[in-house]
Amino acid sequence: MDMRERRKLERSLKPHWVWAIAFGSAIGWGAFVLPTDWISQAGPLGVVTGLLLGAVLMMVIGVSYGFLIEKFPVTGGEFAYAYIGFGRQFAFVAGWFLTLGYICIVALNASALALLTKFLFPDLVRTGNLYTIAGYEVSIIQIAIASLALIAFAILNIRGASFSGQTQFVFSLILIAGIVLLAIGAIIAEGPQIANIRPAFHPEQSTLASILTILAIAPFAYVGFDNIPQAAEEFKFEAKKAFGLIIWSLLAAGLAYSAMILITASTMPWQELLLNISENQSVWGTGDAIESYLGRAGVWIIAVAVCMGIFTGLNGFYISASRLTFAMGRARILPDVFRRLHPKYNTPYVGILFTMLICLIAPWFGREALLWVVDMSSTGVAIAYFFCTATAYKFFSWKETGPDSSRTASPWKKLFSLVGMISALGFLALLLLPLSPASLGKESYIALLIWVALGIVFYAFNARRYNSIERKEMNYLILEKEEI
């Protein structure tokens, strides 16, 4: 193949589809599966405060994303931005960690579908138990459900970005409708009441520790808004609209998370709720909470909503993982096969199939083992946020610039990018420092070290070709322009 060959994706995504890709990916299954886990760590208002503060920090980071998307509307997102600001070696670092984060979230969404089935049809799922990993029973039924979901959404994504965007928007509307119905039920039904959320914060730790515990997971909770830059090359609208889509998707995600936390915690005194879940060894505490005031009808409402969350997560991160690997293949840091496009649908099908094949391994290891890797993937997302904000910081200037300057005079945006950089470093500190209330567990540290080691080996095998390409040619391959 010609080293100058640069294949492009079709412009087919409408604004409301892109919003749905970001919102649906950010919500995913977490808003419906994790509320009781988070409440046990920080108390109801500790979770809500941490998540809303996290959304604000993500919006600050979104200022940098909006600027870079408008200036460089190409697929690849943080990979391209790290290249612009710091060169090809750091671009590989950002791309490598972000690829891990995206693939992990695809796998975890598939496992969440198996978890939902286990809650709704426990006897069926117990059939064919194979073994236990980290206390979690793995059955052939769960493996089959997760695998079928992975295969189905791989096919969906291969069929085209417009098809994926349309379905994503429909899924997102159904998801929002489900949350609204659950909220109305909590207001009019007997049982749920505001008094049940007391104590507002975890009684065994400080208010600050409760908030920081949840704030540390903001990169994981809101990862998905950064799917927007991954699809920038496929926008069927002006790239400057991207910033507004980022803000609205984060606002909607923050409100959706908060609504589900308050709905869950209001069903009964939350410490009693957690005790009941522990004693009954519930596989899905949020489902139990909804069933306590809406009965089986409520379970089916939240089941439909969580299905939509899972579907939007699978769809959105298939899009992002495949676009990121396509961009890295186009830059020649991944094998040439990754820059191939489907002859009929013009989609990066190799990246989609690669993501599917990696994720098909995950259901065999059980949900608990997968959570170790996903906790670690938050580190990769925070690293990507740092490179994006740091690159934007270099573009902005505190003072007026001359007509020949490549920098943009905008002290407020430079301040926002600086705050974004500090926030990204803060997220990393909360995750990596042993004394942090949100520090990674031992298993997650081990998974992180394994991924770093794999990255070093992978880079060593591809570095010669990657580094031999001249600067102007690399600019063209990544950004479609020879000069930055």
Phi and psi in degrees as a GROMACS rama.xvg file:
@    title "Ramachandran Plot"
@    xaxis  label "Phi"
@    yaxis  label "Psi"
@TYPE xy
-66.9446  129.146  ASP-2
-64.9798  -21.4256  MET-3
-87.2534  -6.21585  ARG-4
-66.3373  129.226  GLU-5
-132.976  98.7023  ARG-6
-77.1972  145.596  ARG-7
-120.829  153.496  LYS-8
-91.899  153.754  LEU-9
-77.3878  146.031  GLU-10
-85.4793  103.817  ARG-11
-139.1  -3.57272  SER-12
-92.4883  128.058  LEU-13
-88.7518  159.323  LYS-14
-55.8498  -45.1004  PRO-15
-70.5753  -24.5173  HIS-16
-69.9403  -42.4194  TRP-17
-65.1397  -41.0287  VAL-18
-57.7924  -43.6312  TRP-19
-66.1925  -35.8687  ALA-20
-61.5465  -43.3103  ILE-21
-70.9679  -50.2318  ALA-22
-63.861  -50.598  PHE-23
-62.4949  -35.81  GLY-24
-70.7783  -38.7839  SER-25
-66.7552  -38.9122  ALA-26
-76.4244  -56.0638  ILE-27
51.6962  -141.101  GLY-28
-89.6337  -16.1467  TRP-29
-59.9153  -39.0219  GLY-30
-63.5832  -21.8888  ALA-31
-107.841  -21.2897  PHE-32
-102.268  -32.6101  VAL-33
-97.5478  -7.47564  LEU-34
-51.1572  -45.6047  PRO-35
-68.5629  -33.7528  THR-36
-63.6635  -44.9537  ASP-37
-69.2234  -40.8437  TRP-38
-60.9781  -37.4569  ILE-39
-66.0228  -21.8  SER-40
-89.5698  -29.9518  GLN-41
-139.096  -6.59006  ALA-42
80.1087  155.842  GLY-43
-54.9474  -52.1727  PRO-44
-74.1158  -24.7745  LEU-45
-62.3537  -40.8847  GLY-46
-68.3018  -48.8908  VAL-47
-60.6651  -45.193  VAL-48
-63.0799  -45.2037  THR-49
-62.3952  -41.3083  GLY-50
-70.8316  -41.636  LEU-51
-68.5461  -39.3727  LEU-52
-63.1857  -38.9317  LEU-53
-62.0761  -38.8236  GLY-54
-63.632  -40.5757  ALA-55
-62.4249  -44.3163  VAL-56
-64.3497  -36.8797  LEU-57
-64.5077  -36.1923  MET-58
-65.3277  -39.0985  MET-59
-61.4155  -44.9801  VAL-60
-63.2452  -33.2735  ILE-61
-63.2675  -23.5281  GLY-62
-59.2456  -43.8032  VAL-63
-66.9682  -40.7632  SER-64
-62.107  -46.2378  TYR-65
-58.9292  -42.2267  GLY-66
-64.0844  -46.8384  PHE-67
-71.9301  -33.4168  LEU-68
-64.0324  -43.4808  ILE-69
-63.7136  -39.2992  GLU-70
-79.9404  -33.7646  LYS-71
-133.13  77.4634  PHE-72
-79.5124  67.7917  PRO-73
-124.469  157.145  VAL-74
-72.9653  156.162  THR-75
118.798  -25.7713  GLY-76
51.853  -122.35  GLY-77
-62.2895  -27.2854  GLU-78
-60.1719  -47.5633  PHE-79
-67.5944  -39.9132  ALA-80
-67.7835  -40.3799  TYR-81
-64.6958  -35.1703  ALA-82
-64.3186  -44.8653  TYR-83
-60.5647  -45.0469  ILE-84
-86.2559  -30.2572  GLY-85
-136.213  -1.0072  PHE-86
97.767  174.305  GLY-87
-70.2459  -30.8392  ARG-88
-65.6057  -46.8402  GLN-89
-69.6343  -27.9287  PHE-90
-62.0699  -41.5186  ALA-91
-62.9801  -42.7125  PHE-92
-58.057  -49.5477  VAL-93
-62.0895  -45.7506  ALA-94
-64.7376  -39.5124  GLY-95
-63.5761  -48.6786  TRP-96
-69.0487  -37.5442  PHE-97
-69.6052  -35.8995  LEU-98
-58.9649  -44.2459  THR-99
-58.8571  -47.6184  LEU-100
-58.5506  -45.8346  GLY-101
-64.3763  -45.7974  TYR-102
-64.7192  -40.7256  ILE-103
-59.6476  -40.4735  CYS-104
-72.322  -33.6628  ILE-105
-59.7438  -47.5632  VAL-106
-63.6604  -41.0483  ALA-107
-69.2309  -35.4976  LEU-108
-62.8557  -39.8674  ASN-109
-64.5685  -39.9243  ALA-110
-68.9809  -30.4593  SER-111
-64.9527  -34.0207  ALA-112
-65.2849  -39.4644  LEU-113
-65.0392  -38.1739  ALA-114
-63.3283  -41.9633  LEU-115
-61.4443  -43.5347  LEU-116
-62.9213  -37.1091  THR-117
-63.5717  -35.4538  LYS-118
-73.2777  -42.5449  PHE-119
-77.5354  -37.0855  LEU-120
-131.02  67.4166  PHE-121
-59.8128  -39.4179  PRO-122
-66.3922  -39.9027  ASP-123
-62.1052  -45.5295  LEU-124
-69.7982  -29.3898  VAL-125
-68.1938  -20.2507  ARG-126
-62.7822  128.671  THR-127
79.2361  31.5406  GLY-128
-59.2823  131.164  ASN-129
-100.73  -49.7002  LEU-130
-167.18  177.198  TYR-131
-123.566  131.818  THR-132
-125.018  123.066  ILE-133
52.8102  38.0285  ALA-134
82.8798  1.66414  GLY-135
-107.879  124.497  TYR-136
-77.2685  129.135  GLU-137
-106.387  121.193  VAL-138
-116.652  158.293  SER-139
-65.5161  -28.6935  ILE-140
-66.5954  -45.6925  ILE-141
-61.3689  -43.2166  GLN-142
-60.2978  -42.9566  ILE-143
-65.279  -42.7255  ALA-144
-63.0369  -49.1487  ILE-145
-62.4035  -40.2033  ALA-146
-67.6361  -41.9578  SER-147
-62.8351  -39.2575  LEU-148
-63.5308  -42.9983  ALA-149
-62.5129  -42.0326  LEU-150
-68.8452  -43.2146  ILE-151
-61.9697  -43.2288  ALA-152
-77.8838  -22.6748  PHE-153
-65.6292  -44.4631  ALA-154
-63.2189  -43.2672  ILE-155
-56.3259  -44.5762  LEU-156
-73.1473  -32.9702  ASN-157
-64.5354  -29.7611  ILE-158
-70.9793  -9.20132  ARG-159
133.474  150.198  GLY-160
-66.6282  -37.5637  ALA-161
-65.6551  -39.5144  SER-162
-64.4759  -43.0407  PHE-163
-64.0548  -41.6356  SER-164
-64.6668  -42.318  GLY-165
-62.0495  -48.2787  GLN-166
-65.5357  -35.6966  THR-167
-61.4605  -40.781  GLN-168
-65.4493  -42.7219  PHE-169
-63.4556  -46.0435  VAL-170
-57.7309  -41.8931  PHE-171
-65.4293  -40.2326  SER-172
-63.8816  -41.532  LEU-173
-65.4731  -39.4857  ILE-174
-59.1284  -47.6705  LEU-175
-63.3266  -41.033  ILE-176
-60.8817  -38.6551  ALA-177
-63.0056  -44.1363  GLY-178
-62.9785  -42.0209  ILE-179
-61.6942  -43.0465  VAL-180
-64.1598  -40.5393  LEU-181
-65.1368  -38.2616  LEU-182
-66.8821  -43.6003  ALA-183
-61.1307  -41.903  ILE-184
-60.6874  -41.2765  GLY-185
-66.1627  -30.9223  ALA-186
-75.4132  -41.4217  ILE-187
-94.7335  -18.8204  ILE-188
-80.5852  156.839  ALA-189
-78.6761  144.747  GLU-190
114.257  -66.2112  GLY-191
-62.9205  133.636  PRO-192
-156.358  154.426  GLN-193
-60.196  -33.4356  ILE-194
-59.3202  -23.4593  ALA-195
-70.595  -14.2218  ASN-196
-83.3885  -0.312171  ILE-197
-86.705  142.367  ARG-198
-67.9454  144.26  PRO-199
-67.0289  -32.5314  ALA-200
-120.576  165.037  PHE-201
-62.5823  124.161  HIS-202
-71.1486  -15.546  PRO-203
-98.7593  9.03158  GLU-204
-148.119  166.143  GLN-205
-69.6097  158.691  SER-206
-58.2087  -42.1355  THR-207
-62.5183  -43.1382  LEU-208
-63.1454  -38.7519  ALA-209
-61.4634  -46.4078  SER-210
-66.2256  -43.3062  ILE-211
-64.9703  -34.5501  LEU-212
-58.172  -42.5628  THR-213
-80.542  -37.4169  ILE-214
-58.7198  -32.9991  LEU-215
-64.2613  -25.6528  ALA-216
-92.3687  3.94562  ILE-217
-55.1061  -41.5496  ALA-218
-58.4102  -35.6846  PRO-219
-76.2145  -42.9551  PHE-220
-62.146  -36.6552  ALA-221
-107.758  2.64633  TYR-222
-59.5229  128.219  VAL-223
140.408  -36.8646  GLY-224
-64.5798  -27.8039  PHE-225
-80.2493  5.84229  ASP-226
-70.8987  -21.2826  ASN-227
-60.4011  -49.4496  ILE-228
-64.9147  -27.6726  PRO-229
-64.306  -27.4896  GLN-230
-100.682  8.18131  ALA-231
-58.3498  -34.4796  ALA-232
-67.7877  -17.8248  GLU-233
-103.964  7.78863  GLU-234
-62.3549  133.636  PHE-235
-102.658  37.6495  LYS-236
-159.163  173.355  PHE-237
-68.3293  136.983  GLU-238
-64.6337  -21.878  ALA-239
-67.7342  -14.5719  LYS-240
-74.9741  -11.2693  LYS-241
-60.8561  -39.0366  ALA-242
-60.6517  -45.0014  PHE-243
-60.6487  -40.0861  GLY-244
-64.3893  -37.8075  LEU-245
-62.5083  -48.6715  ILE-246
-61.8661  -47.2137  ILE-247
-67.6279  -34.7245  TRP-248
-68.8712  -39.4863  SER-249
-68.3926  -41.1177  LEU-250
-61.3512  -46.6402  LEU-251
-63.5625  -39.9226  ALA-252
-66.2478  -43.1658  ALA-253
-61.464  -42.3774  GLY-254
-67.6592  -37.9516  LEU-255
-66.0478  -44.7118  ALA-256
-58.9713  -48.8706  TYR-257
-61.93  -41.3003  SER-258
-59.9168  -44.8922  ALA-259
-68.8694  -33.8933  MET-260
-64.0483  -48.5301  ILE-261
-68.4668  -38.333  LEU-262
-61.1424  -47.4162  ILE-263
-63.9175  -46.5501  THR-264
-71.1433  -21.816  ALA-265
-82.369  -11.7397  SER-266
-65.1735  -35.4389  THR-267
-162.248  166.443  MET-268
-48.8581  123.868  PRO-269
-63.4109  -30.3675  TRP-270
-68.5477  -35.0014  GLN-271
-66.5874  -40.4559  GLU-272
-58.727  -46.9446  LEU-273
-64.7181  -36.7537  LEU-274
-65.495  -42.4597  LEU-275
-61.6218  -41.7646  ASN-276
-62.9385  -42.2248  ILE-277
-65.8729  -45.0825  SER-278
-68.1792  -36.5886  GLU-279
-86.6934  -1.75336  ASN-280
51.3262  47.632  GLN-281
-66.1443  141.906  SER-282
-87.2341  -13.9105  VAL-283
-150.341  91.5473  TRP-284
-61.9506  -39.435  GLY-285
-63.747  -39.4234  THR-286
-62.0825  -41.2272  GLY-287
-62.0266  -41.2594  ASP-288
-62.7558  -44.0725  ALA-289
-66.3632  -40.4053  ILE-290
-63.5297  -28.7409  GLU-291
-64.9251  -23.4495  SER-292
-122.089  -16.1019  TYR-293
-116.908  -3.36728  LEU-294
69.2536  -158.587  GLY-295
-66.5858  -28.7266  ARG-296
-61.1683  -41.012  ALA-297
-64.0442  -36.9478  GLY-298
-61.724  -40.4087  VAL-299
-72.5618  -31.7676  TRP-300
-63.9417  -49.0172  ILE-301
-70.2583  -28.3864  ILE-302
-64.0999  -43.5531  ALA-303
-64.2232  -43.1922  VAL-304
-62.4165  -43.96  ALA-305
-69.1551  -32.8475  VAL-306
-60.6177  -42.9234  CYS-307
-64.7522  -39.5158  MET-308
-62.2908  -41.4974  GLY-309
-66.0303  -43.5684  ILE-310
-64.2472  -42.4075  PHE-311
-66.6233  -35.3424  THR-312
-66.9211  -46.3417  GLY-313
-59.3806  -48.6557  LEU-314
-63.5109  -49.7914  ASN-315
-63.1902  -42.2561  GLY-316
-83.0833  -21.3555  PHE-317
-62.4044  -43.8704  TYR-318
-57.952  -50.7213  ILE-319
-68.1875  -44.9132  SER-320
-61.8111  -41.5821  ALA-321
-71.2402  -35.9545  SER-322
-70.7505  -36.6775  ARG-323
-66.8016  -45.6064  LEU-324
-67.8759  -31.327  THR-325
-64.1571  -45.1267  PHE-326
-63.7811  -39.5183  ALA-327
-70.6293  -33.4159  MET-328
-68.2198  -38.3738  GLY-329
-65.3069  -29.1807  ARG-330
-85.131  -0.473349  ALA-331
72.022  19.9479  ARG-332
-92.5017  -17.5803  ILE-333
-109.812  159.516  LEU-334
-54.619  153  PRO-335
-56.9823  -26.4831  ASP-336
-60.5777  -26.3732  VAL-337
-73.0548  -15.073  PHE-338
-98.2945  10.8385  ARG-339
-77.9594  146.399  ARG-340
-115.682  147.511  LEU-341
-62.1749  132.192  HIS-342
-62.316  -26.2458  PRO-343
-100.21  -45.3419  LYS-344
-99.2202  -8.10808  TYR-345
56.9395  37.9906  ASN-346
-109.86  154.099  THR-347
-75.7982  73.2946  PRO-348
-67.9084  -26.7228  TYR-349
-66.1681  -43.1122  VAL-350
-62.5222  -36.6199  GLY-351
-65.4349  -46.557  ILE-352
-67.3162  -36.8451  LEU-353
-61.9499  -46.5044  PHE-354
-60.3309  -43.4936  THR-355
-61.4788  -45.8969  MET-356
-65.2145  -41.3783  LEU-357
-63.5507  -43.65  ILE-358
-71.4882  -25.6308  CYS-359
-65.4325  -17.9519  LEU-360
-74.3895  -33.9772  ILE-361
-59.1301  -44.8073  ALA-362
-58.2325  -21.878  PRO-363
-76.2203  -13.0144  TRP-364
-102.793  -0.0418822  PHE-365
81.5417  159.809  GLY-366
-71.6134  -38.734  ARG-367
-65.3168  -43.1171  GLU-368
-63.8678  -36.4329  ALA-369
-67.4779  -34.2516  LEU-370
-61.2896  -31.7119  LEU-371
-60.36  -43.2797  TRP-372
-69.92  -40.2425  VAL-373
-66.3058  -39.4039  VAL-374
-57.0954  -41.4542  ASP-375
-68.8469  -30.1658  MET-376
-66.7724  -21.7777  SER-377
-58.9654  -31.9466  SER-378
-61.9542  -43.847  THR-379
-63.8688  -38.6793  GLY-380
-65.4066  -42.5537  VAL-381
-63.3201  -37.1407  ALA-382
-61.6987  -43.2603  ILE-383
-63.6135  -40.8425  ALA-384
-60.4308  -39.9039  TYR-385
-62.1098  -46.8276  PHE-386
-64.0366  -37.2351  PHE-387
-64.2526  -51.0362  CYS-388
-67.6289  -36.031  THR-389
-67.4963  -37.5675  ALA-390
-65.7858  -44.44  THR-391
-61.5477  -39.0925  ALA-392
-58.5674  -37.3527  TYR-393
-70.5094  -25.7789  LYS-394
-80.1069  -32.7377  PHE-395
-83.3259  155.346  PHE-396
-128.256  145.075  SER-397
-71.2189  -30.2857  TRP-398
-119.787  171.103  LYS-399
-61.0781  142.43  GLU-400
-115.914  162.527  THR-401
-75.4466  168.007  GLY-402
-65.3994  -22.3169  PRO-403
-94.1478  -0.263905  ASP-404
-76.2511  143.147  SER-405
-86.7102  -3.06746  SER-406
-93.3077  155.451  ARG-407
-107.846  125.204  THR-408
-75.7686  106.093  ALA-409
-160.349  87.2821  SER-410
-60.5117  -35.6296  PRO-411
-67.2695  -43.4286  TRP-412
-68.6855  -34.0832  LYS-413
-65.1976  -38.8808  LYS-414
-64.2261  -43.646  LEU-415
-62.0117  -41.6564  PHE-416
-66.3767  -34.5076  SER-417
-66.1778  -44.8026  LEU-418
-62.5034  -37.8674  VAL-419
-62.4882  -42.3061  GLY-420
-60.0417  -46.6516  MET-421
-63.4364  -39.7139  ILE-422
-63.0861  -44.7376  SER-423
-61.3102  -43.1719  ALA-424
-65.1426  -36.3802  LEU-425
-63.3589  -41.9519  GLY-426
-59.768  -43.7736  PHE-427
-62.2013  -41.9908  LEU-428
-63.3998  -43.5991  ALA-429
-61.9472  -33.9378  LEU-430
-82.1948  -35.3761  LEU-431
-101.84  -24.9492  LEU-432
-76.9186  127.473  LEU-433
-57.7871  -32.7217  PRO-434
-84.2167  -4.13761  LEU-435
-68.769  143.32  SER-436
-66.2091  -14.3686  PRO-437
-114.984  21.1594  ALA-438
-61.1839  145.39  SER-439
-62.3934  150.209  LEU-440
-76.529  170.019  GLY-441
-58.2535  -42.4125  LYS-442
-64.3428  -36.7858  GLU-443
-69.034  -37.4638  SER-444
-61.6103  -41.8267  TYR-445
-63.437  -44.2295  ILE-446
-62.0547  -38.814  ALA-447
-63.6931  -44.1087  LEU-448
-64.5321  -37.5314  LEU-449
-64.1612  -42.5767  ILE-450
-66.8475  -38.5747  TRP-451
-62.049  -44.5342  VAL-452
-62.6573  -41.8934  ALA-453
-62.7423  -39.1421  LEU-454
-62.4907  -41.2366  GLY-455
-62.549  -44.5372  ILE-456
-64.5871  -45.4172  VAL-457
-62.2566  -44.2226  PHE-458
-64.1111  -39.1648  TYR-459
-59.437  -36.3786  ALA-460
-76.4071  -23.8215  PHE-461
-111.288  -5.09383  ASN-462
-63.0039  -38.3434  ALA-463
-59.7001  -50.0382  ARG-464
-67.4874  -43.235  ARG-465
-59.7087  -42.6197  TYR-466
-85.7025  -11.752  ASN-467
-82.5359  -15.0878  SER-468
-75.0926  131.807  ILE-469
-65.0331  155.801  GLU-470
-56.481  -48.8336  ARG-471
-62.2546  -39.033  LYS-472
-68.009  -39.5476  GLU-473
-66.3885  -39.8658  MET-474
-54.916  -44.2229  ASN-475
-65.8217  -43.3668  TYR-476
-65.7596  -38.9101  LEU-477
-87.0962  -41.0657  ILE-478
-115.694  -6.18962  LEU-479
63.4825  29.4318  GLU-480
-152.064  145.117  LYS-481
-82.2429  -26.6627  GLU-482
-118.19  138.783  GLU-483
